[in-house]
Amino acid sequence: MIELHRNTAEHLAWAGVQVIALGVVAATAGLGPIGWVAGIACALVTQALVGRAMRRHATTALGPADRITLVRAGLTAVITALVVDGAGPPVIVVLGILALISDFVDGQVARRTGTASAFGARLDMEVDAFLILVLSAHVAVSSGPWVLAIGAMRYLFVAASWWLPWLRAELPPSFARKTVAAVQGIVLVAASSGIVPRSDELVLLALLVLTWSFGRDVLWLSRFRT
């Protein structure tokens, strides 16, 4: 019971930090009412889902890498607020770069501290997926709705698994899969800047590579389904 209250307090503290971050951005870059609503909703939903995932994985406390991942979740909440609010590229690019750096750091911390876990890996993956969705929505405004396919692909895969249970099987570790996922964020942040030449072609190439990656995983799962 004490551990439960401690975790609840930490989740509320993280949500509070995210709201404070929204306030800082609002004071410096500006943030309208719609952006505030989106950012706060994102912060609260994130912490609620983290608490639920901890209970599901029987995780009693967050590890150091998990907390770094939650920093990225906080950055994602702020980016979401800015994208919904129609903010310009500079602040989104800066926050996007920080989020990408944290994605590299949390994995390193988990390995060096020996705190890697199934919960941490799932948290990392879901935060990354939502960040890519938000960035793709931002880039889609200038490049076209087709860019949303990058952000939607992970969620379409999950939706398909509701009807095809064999898609839920565990995939073997893959450096190529991790590299492709990292490339999506890098390309979308670069395209968000508006200064990278031929950014549409780069985003299209990233989408094609992502499609190949998901297609390869689906073929593997299909071949070894039980």
Buried (B, 14 or more C-beta within 10 A) or exposed (E): EEEEEEBEEBBEEBBEBBBEBBEEBBEEBEBBEEBBEBBBBBBBEBBEBBBEBBEEBEBEEBBBBBEBBBBBBBBBBBBBBBBBBEBEBEBBBBBBBBBBEBBEBBBEBBEEEEBBBEBBBEBBEBBBBBBBBBBBBBBBEEBEEEBBBBBBBBEEBEEEBEEBEEBEEEEEEBEEBEEBBBBBBBBBBBBBBEEBEEBBEBBBEBBEBBBEBBEBBBEBBEEEEE
